[in-house]
Amino acid sequence: MAEHEGQRPHARYQQEGMKGILPDKGQGPSASKVLAVATLLPVGGTLLGLSGVTLAGTVLGLAVATPLFLLFSPVLVPAAITIGLAVLGFLTSGAFGLTALSALSWILNYLRHARMPEHMEHAKRRMSEATGQVGQRAREAGQAMQSKVQEGGGVRRE
């Protein structure tokens, strides 16, 4: 304990935080830690990969569809549907990415067994609220788009 007294507080916290990650001398990781990593690491990696594939597909689809919008601008209903699918793709990509990063973060915190500082708890709460707001905005945008599609569905321009 005497060796810690002369150190700065954050240096001591870093050393103590590393104790949760590194196994003690002569001991391997516990079975629950191995199971957590074996289960959640592939899930997090898969979701992160799905996020990237979804994002790439959405960007590619939008790049292909943009010239069609310019050529066939009077066709509003398919354009609205395509824009809706593009928005849905971006939101899905973000959801997969956020889920993957949350799973990987949980793994790291589980392995460290360290208490998060109070400001991290506050940031986590704010991120959760922001995620809820994004979901609400996405629902509102979907409802608005659906009402526009229904309004323009019966009217054709000639």
Protein Blocks (a to p, Z undefined) as FASTA:
>chain_A
ZZmmmpcfklmmmmmmmmmmpccehiacdfklmmmmmmmmmmmmmmmmmmmmmmmmmmmm
mmmmmmmmmmmmmlmmlmmmmmmmmmmmmmmmmmmmmmmmmmmmmmmmmmnopacdfklm
mmmmmmmmmmmmmmmmmmmmmmmmmmmmmmmmmpccZZ
